[in-house]
Amino acid sequence: MSVTSSSESSALEADADPAPRDARDARQEPRLNQPVRALVAVAEVALAGVAVWLAFRLWSHGITEIQTSIGEGRTVTLTRYHGDAIAAAIGLGTLASLFLLDAVRQCVLAVRARPVRAKQKKRAEREQETTDVTARGFAS
């Protein structure tokens, strides 16, 4: 059995609950309905467009055709592939697809999220149902 003074117990209670419940909920639950996310989505779509444009430019630089005459008027066409440019084009295409995927996610989070008031109302209704069930259980 531990004996604590009143000042120690109040200090322990202060350490256990440093912030009010509403402040803790605001810190732990990020707000989903943020219209700023739509601007982030627009920026990501623009970045995806730039990445695709650059990928096409790199792809065309990654393939070189060389024509060589081998005598008697015959020519041979050789195709040379530059792996670094082609790999960069594929990487930029992949990056553009990730930008587009995240832009869709940002749009959904900007538009579809429920406001906090609806969550609070639903939580209050659930607490009321729990209270009613508990009250009925004690009444019978």
PyMOL commands that set and color helices and strands:
alter all, ss='L'
color gray80, all
select helices_A, chain A and resi 6-16+21-28+36-61+83-111+116-139
alter helices_A, ss='H'
color red, helices_A
select strands_A, chain A and resi 63-71+74-81
alter strands_A, ss='S'
color yellow, strands_A
deselect
rebuild
show_as cartoon
